[in-house]
Amino acid sequence: MRVDIWSDVVCPFCYIAKKRLEAAAEESGVELEVFWHSYQLDADAPARLEISNTERLAQKYGRSIEEVEDMQRNIAEMAKAEGIDFNWQKANSGNTLNAHRLIHLAQSKGLGSEAEEAFFYSYMTQGLAIGERETLEDVASRIGLNPVEVDDLLDSDEFADFVKYDEEVARDQLKITGVPFFVFEQRIALAGAQPKEVFKQVMDKAAELPELAPTPVCNDESCETPEK
């Protein structure tokens, strides 16, 4: 079953949703053909932030440090239930453009899901600076990408147009305002880190219904884009 997914590698809900989708597919006996699409939550972010991720989120959402810490703890508990060790205290956010470009390179070689998983793990569990070249090269090496190709990509604008196109589709056609966002068999859309049972229900509908225009089923538990 084809599933198109818009996500950002610094979105914990995207990682949670990935695990739930995979578990739902395994339990339902559905083989997934996943196409990953780029969505930058903060396209203007520097490669490495000079403040903590907690401070960044407090500024973004206009909340206190204490409120953000509580929010992060709750997300960490949600992640733990899916087998994810979310070390939010160490999270080192930053610009994700190069990560998305590397994901497109990986996807061209059939390694898109491996790249997503490696970036999620690097950011949320290891606390690596997601926008820095050392992290990008580490992830690429981990999933078996050719280091020469990786260097060439990082020294150029290769795949930047792919990232731009994904984001234009998200904004102009699908009206996406946050991630994760899924489109099953190019027919049914689903937003947010939904429970595993919801993924199962949507996959059943995608397999049975005639061709439909993508229409969101629901929209909660998702990361939001910052206000401009």
NORGI-V677488 format. One record per residue. N is the residue number from 0. SS is DSSP state (H for helix, E for strand, L for the rest). OMEGA is omega in degrees with one decimal (none if undefined). BURIAL is # if it has 9 or more other C-alpha atoms within 8 Angstrom, else .. Layout:
# NORGI-V677488
{{N & SS & OMEGA & BURIAL} {N & SS & OMEGA & BURIAL}}
This chain:
# NORGI-V677488
{{0 & L & 179.3 & #} {1 & E & 174.4 & #} {2 & E & 174.1 & #} {3 & E & -175.2 & #} {4 & E & 171.0 & #} {5 & E & -177.0 & #} {6 & E & 170.4 & #} {7 & L & -172.7 & #} {8 & L & 176.4 & #} {9 & L & 179.7 & #} {10 & L & -179.0 & #} {11 & H & 178.0 & #} {12 & H & 178.3 & #} {13 & H & 178.5 & #} {14 & H & 178.0 & #} {15 & H & -179.2 & #} {16 & H & 177.9 & #} {17 & H & -179.4 & .} {18 & H & -179.8 & #} {19 & H & 177.9 & #} {20 & H & -179.0 & #} {21 & H & 178.4 & .} {22 & H & 179.3 & #} {23 & H & 179.9 & #} {24 & H & 179.9 & #} {25 & H & -179.0 & #} {26 & H & -179.3 & .} {27 & H & -178.9 & .} {28 & L & -178.9 & .} {29 & L & 176.0 & .} {30 & L & -175.5 & .} {31 & L & 169.2 & .} {32 & E & -170.6 & .} {33 & E & 173.6 & #} {34 & E & -177.7 & #} {35 & E & -179.3 & #} {36 & E & -174.5 & #} {37 & E & 173.5 & #} {38 & L & -179.3 & #} {39 & L & 178.6 & #} {40 & L & 177.4 & #} {41 & L & -176.3 & .} {42 & L & -178.5 & .} {43 & L & -178.0 & .} {44 & L & 174.4 & #} {45 & L & -179.7 & .} {46 & L & 178.3 & #} {47 & L & -179.7 & #} {48 & L & 179.8 & #} {49 & L & 177.2 & .} {50 & L & 179.7 & .} {51 & L & 178.7 & #} {52 & H & 177.8 & #} {53 & H & 177.1 & #} {54 & H & 179.3 & #} {55 & H & -179.1 & #} {56 & H & 177.4 & #} {57 & H & 177.7 & #} {58 & H & -176.9 & .} {59 & H & -174.5 & .} {60 & H & 180.0 & .} {61 & L & -179.1 & .} {62 & L & 178.0 & #} {63 & L & 176.6 & .} {64 & H & -178.5 & #} {65 & H & 179.2 & .} {66 & H & 179.8 & #} {67 & H & 178.0 & #} {68 & H & 177.3 & #} {69 & H & 179.1 & .} {70 & H & -178.9 & .} {71 & H & 177.4 & #} {72 & H & 179.6 & #} {73 & H & 178.6 & .} {74 & H & 179.5 & #} {75 & H & 177.4 & #} {76 & H & 177.0 & .} {77 & H & 179.9 & #} {78 & H & -178.7 & #} {79 & H & 179.8 & #} {80 & L & 178.8 & .} {81 & L & 178.0 & #} {82 & L & -178.5 & .} {83 & L & 175.7 & #} {84 & L & -176.2 & #} {85 & L & 178.9 & #} {86 & L & -172.2 & #} {87 & L & 178.9 & #} {88 & L & -178.0 & .} {89 & L & -173.9 & .} {90 & L & -176.3 & #} {91 & L & -175.9 & #} {92 & L & -179.9 & #} {93 & L & -178.6 & #} {94 & L & -174.9 & #} {95 & L & -178.9 & #} {96 & H & -177.7 & #} {97 & H & 175.5 & #} {98 & H & 179.0 & #} {99 & H & 178.1 & #} {100 & H & 178.1 & #} {101 & H & 178.3 & #} {102 & H & 177.3 & #} {103 & H & 175.7 & #} {104 & H & 179.9 & #} {105 & H & -178.9 & #} {106 & H & 178.1 & #} {107 & L & 179.5 & .} {108 & L & 178.5 & .} {109 & L & -176.0 & .} {110 & L & -176.9 & #} {111 & H & -178.8 & #} {112 & H & 176.7 & #} {113 & H & 179.2 & .} {114 & H & 177.9 & #} {115 & H & -179.5 & #} {116 & H & -178.0 & #} {117 & H & 177.9 & #} {118 & H & 176.7 & #} {119 & H & -178.2 & #} {120 & H & -179.0 & #} {121 & H & -177.0 & #} {122 & H & -169.4 & #} {123 & H & -178.8 & #} {124 & L & -177.5 & #} {125 & L & -180.0 & #} {126 & L & -179.5 & #} {127 & L & 179.6 & #} {128 & L & -168.0 & #} {129 & L & -177.3 & #} {130 & L & -175.2 & #} {131 & L & -174.4 & #} {132 & H & -178.9 & .} {133 & H & 178.3 & .} {134 & H & 179.7 & #} {135 & H & 179.7 & #} {136 & H & 178.2 & #} {137 & H & 179.5 & .} {138 & H & -179.9 & #} {139 & H & 179.3 & #} {140 & H & -177.1 & #} {141 & H & -178.0 & .} {142 & L & 171.8 & #} {143 & L & 176.1 & .} {144 & L & 179.1 & #} {145 & L & -177.1 & .} {146 & H & 177.4 & #} {147 & H & 177.5 & .} {148 & H & 179.9 & .} {149 & H & 177.5 & #} {150 & H & 179.2 & .} {151 & H & 179.2 & .} {152 & H & -176.4 & #} {153 & H & 177.9 & #} {154 & L & -176.4 & .} {155 & L & 174.6 & .} {156 & L & -176.9 & .} {157 & L & 179.7 & .} {158 & L & 176.9 & #} {159 & H & 178.9 & #} {160 & H & 175.5 & .} {161 & H & 179.0 & #} {162 & H & 179.8 & #} {163 & H & -179.1 & #} {164 & H & 178.3 & .} {165 & H & -176.9 & #} {166 & H & 175.8 & #} {167 & H & 177.1 & #} {168 & H & 179.9 & #} {169 & H & -175.5 & #} {170 & H & -169.1 & #} {171 & H & -176.2 & .} {172 & H & -175.8 & .} {173 & L & 179.2 & .} {174 & L & -179.8 & .} {175 & L & 175.7 & .} {176 & L & 178.7 & .} {177 & E & -179.0 & #} {178 & E & 8.9 & #} {179 & L & 178.0 & #} {180 & E & -174.4 & #} {181 & E & 169.1 & #} {182 & E & -176.8 & #} {183 & E & 177.7 & #} {184 & L & 179.9 & #} {185 & L & -175.1 & #} {186 & L & -175.2 & #} {187 & E & 179.9 & #} {188 & E & -178.9 & #} {189 & E & -179.6 & #} {190 & E & 173.9 & #} {191 & L & 178.0 & #} {192 & L & -174.9 & #} {193 & L & 175.7 & #} {194 & L & -178.4 & .} {195 & H & -178.5 & #} {196 & H & 178.1 & .} {197 & H & 176.0 & .} {198 & H & 178.7 & #} {199 & H & -179.2 & #} {200 & H & -178.6 & .} {201 & H & 177.2 & #} {202 & H & 176.6 & #} {203 & H & -179.9 & .} {204 & H & -179.4 & .} {205 & H & -179.2 & #} {206 & H & -172.0 & .} {207 & H & -172.6 & .} {208 & L & 172.2 & .} {209 & L & -175.3 & .} {210 & L & -178.1 & .} {211 & L & 170.7 & .} {212 & L & -179.9 & .} {213 & L & 178.4 & #} {214 & L & -179.6 & .} {215 & E & 177.6 & #} {216 & E & 179.8 & .} {217 & E & -173.2 & .} {218 & E & 172.8 & #} {219 & L & -178.6 & .} {220 & L & -179.5 & .} {221 & L & 174.9 & #} {222 & E & -178.1 & #} {223 & E & 175.2 & .} {224 & L & 179.5 & .} {225 & L & 177.4 & .} {226 & L & 177.8 & .} {227 & L & none & .}}
